[in-house]
C-alpha cells in the first residue's frame, strides 16, 4: 500500500479519523498520506452575479487551503517521528467529484474517512458523504466511528451472509489486508430471519458455504455461525467477544429500483458500530 487518502472537513470526527489513519498507515507500512478537502460555494449565492461569485470562489479556495495546511501541521506535530509523507490537496466541488479528479491524476488505493453517528433522518434520507463514497468507489473505504481509537489490527472479521458470496468476495483486497496487517481472519455468518432459519440452520448456510470455504481457504480463517434478531447487534457482539479490530463488509450491487426498497446492512452498520468498518467491492 503506497498512498492512503483521508478526506477531511476539519471537524473533530475528521481529525480523529486522520490520527487513526496515521497509526494504521504505520502498521501497514504505507508510504504516503494524502489529506483531501473539498469545498463548495453556499447555495445562497446568486448565480446571476458571476463577478461576485468568482471573488467568493477565490476566497473559499484560499480559506480551504489555509485550513488544510493548518490541519496538516497539527497532525504532523502529533507524529513527529513518522517517516510518512503527508501531502495535501484541495478540490472545488463535492467529495465524490474531488476524488474523481484525484483519480485522474493518480491511482487511489485506499480511503479512510470518519463518520458521525446518524439519526433516523440522516440514515434514511440524507445519508452522509462517507456512505456515498463507500458505495460509489471500488477502492476500499475504511470508516472510522467517532469514538474509535487505533488498536493494532490483529483480528479482522469478515461479515458474510454466504448467499452467493463466492461471486462477490473480493479475494485480492482481502489478501492485501491480511498481508499488510498480518491479522487473523474470522468469517462470521449471521442468520437474522429466525422463522426461516430455525428448521434448516445451519444446513442452509453450510450448503451455500462450500464455495466460500474454497474461495477463502488460502487465508485459513476460522468460521463462526450465529442467530440474532438484529444484524448490527449480532455483528457488534461478536466483534467485542472475539477482540476484533476491523470489520469487513461487502455490500452487493443492486439496481436503482432495488435500492429504493432495500435497507443496506452496510449503511446501518456504518452508523451503528464502534469498530472501524472496511467497505470493499469486487471489481466487475
N, C-alpha and C positions, 0 to 999 in steps of 0.2 A: 504494500500500500504506500503510494507516494504522497498524495495530497488529500487532506480532509477539508471539506468546505463547511463553514459554520455561518449560516445566515443569522443576522442579529438585528434587533430593533432597539438595542441598548437598554432593554428592560432588565430587571433583576432575574427573571426567568432565563433570558438570553445569556446573561453573564454567568449564571450557574451552569448552563449547558456548555459554554465556552471553556470554563475551568474543567468540567468533566472531559471535554474533548481533548484538552492538552494532556491530561493524565492518561486517557485512553490511547492517544497518539504515541506516547512514550512506551506503553505496553506493547503495541503492535509494530513499533519501530517505524512509524510514518516519518516522512522527511519534511513535510511542509503543512502548515495550517493556512487556510485562506479565509479571512474574515470578510463577509459579504453583507452589504446593506443595500436595500432597495428603497428608493424614495419616490413619492408622487406628490403632485400638487393637490391642495384641498379642492374638493368638488365645488366649493362656494365661489371659486374664482370665475370670472366671466370669460368664456372662451371667445367672445366677440371683441375682446381687447387684447390682441396679440402682443402689443408692445409691453403692456403691464405684465402679461403672463411670462414673457421672456425674462424680464427683470426678476420676477418671483422665482422662476425656474433656476436662474443663476444663484439666487440667494439660498434656495433649498439645497442646491448641489454643494455650495460652499459649506453650509451648516452640516450636511451629511458627511462630507469629507473630514471636517474638523472633529465631528463626533466619533468617527470610526478610528481616527488616529489616536484620540484620547482613549478609546476602548482598547486599542492595541497596546498602548503604553501601560495601562493598568494591568492588562493580562500578562504582559511580559515581566512586569515588576513582581508578580506573584510566582513566576517561574524563572528566576534569574539564572539558573544553571542548565536550562534546557538547550539542546542543540537544534531544536526545531526552528525552521524558518517561518516567521509569522508575517504573511503578506496581507494586504487589504485591497478591496475593490468596491466601488460604488457604482450602481447602475440605476438609471431612471426607469420607473415602471413598477410592476408587481414583482414579488419574489420569484414567481414561476418564470416570468418573462426575463428577469435578470439572470436566472440560472441558465436559461436557453441561450442568452448572449454569451455567457461564460463558456458554455459547452461548445460554441462555435470556435472559440479560441484555444481551448484546451480540454483534455479529457477529464470528465467528472467521475471520480471513483467512489466517493463516499461522502455522505452528508450527515451532519449532526445538528439537530435542532431541539430547542426547548418547546414545551407545550404548557399552557395554562389550563388548570382543571376546568372543565366545562360544566355549565348548567344545561338544563333540558333544551333551552332555545339555542344556545351556542352549538350543541351537538347535532341537533336535528335540522336546523335551518341555516345558521351562519357557518358552522364548522370552524376551521382555523387554517392559517397559512401552512402550518405543519402538516395537517392532514391532506391538504391539497397537493403539496409537494410529494408526500409519500405515496399518494395514489396515482400521480401523473408521470413520475420519473421512474425509469427502470433501474436506476442505481440504488444501492442500499441506503436507507434513511434510518438513522438511529435517533429515536425520540426520547428525550430526557425529561422525566416528570419534574415538576418544580422543586420538590423536596429531595430529589435523588442526589446522592454524593458518590463519587467514584470509589469503587472497591474493585480490586484486581479481578478480572473476569476469569473464573476457574470452572464454572458450570454454566453451560448455555442450554436453555430449554427451547425445544422446537415444538410449538403448539401445532398439532396436526390432526385433522379430522379423518384422514385415511380414505376420503371419498375421491378416488382417482388421484390421490396425492402424488403418485409417481409421475403424473403428467404435468404437475405444476411445481414440483420441488426443484428449486434452482441449486443443483448439486455443486456447481462451480463456486457459487458465492458462499455456500456453507463450508466448502473445502477451504476457501480463503480465510474465513473467520476462525476455523479450527487451527489452521496452520499459523495464523498470525497471533492468536491468543494462547494457543496450546491448552485450550479448555476442553473439558469433557462434555459430550453431547448427551442430553437427556430428552428422549422423544416422549411427548405426553399427548395422549388421546383422551378427550373428554366427551362422554355421551351426555347431552343435555336434555334429550327427549325421553323422559323416564317411562312414559307409557309405551312408546315404540320399542325401547331397548330392553325392557325388563325380562322379556321372554327369550330374546336371542343374543343378549350380551354375555360374553364378548365374542361369540361366534361370528357375528356380522363383521365386527371390527377386524378380527383375525383373518377372515376370508379376503377382505379387500386390502389387508395389510401385508400380504405376501410380497406384492410388488414394491411396497415401501421398504420392507426389510432388504430386498435386493438392491434397491437404489442407494440405501444408506449403509450397506454392510461394511464398506471400507472405513467408516468412521467408528465402528464398533460401539454404537450407542447403547444405552440402557433404555428399555421400553417400560412405560407406565400407563395403566388404564384406570379410569375413574368415572364415576357418575355424579352429576350435580344438576340441580335445577337452574343454576345460574352460571353462565360461561365465565364471566370475569372473576367471580368469587372462586370458582374452581381452579382457574389458572393462577390467581394470586396466592391461594392457599398452598398449592403445590410448590410454587416458586419459593415461598417462605420456608416451607418444611424442608426443602431439598437444597437450600442455600444457593439459589440461582441468582446470578448477577446480570443476566441478559435473557430476554425472551425474544424468540424469533417468531414472527407471524408472516404468513404467506397468503395475502388476500387473492382470491380468484377474480379473474376478469369477468365482468358482467356487461350485458348490453345496457344502453341508456335506459330502456324501459324497465329492465330488471333492477337497476339501481334505484328507481323510484320507489320500489316496494321492499327491497331487501335492506335490512339494517346490518351494516357491516360490523362483524365481530371485531375486526382490527381497529376500526374507528372507536368503538365503545371501549376496547381495552386501552387504547392510547390515552383516552381521557381519564381512565379509572384505575390504572395500575401505578404503583410506586416504584416499579422496576423498569430500567431502560428497555425500550421495545424496538427491536430491529425489524423494519418492514422491508421485505425483499420480494421481487417478482422474477419469474422465469422468463427470460427473453424469448420472444417468438421468432 
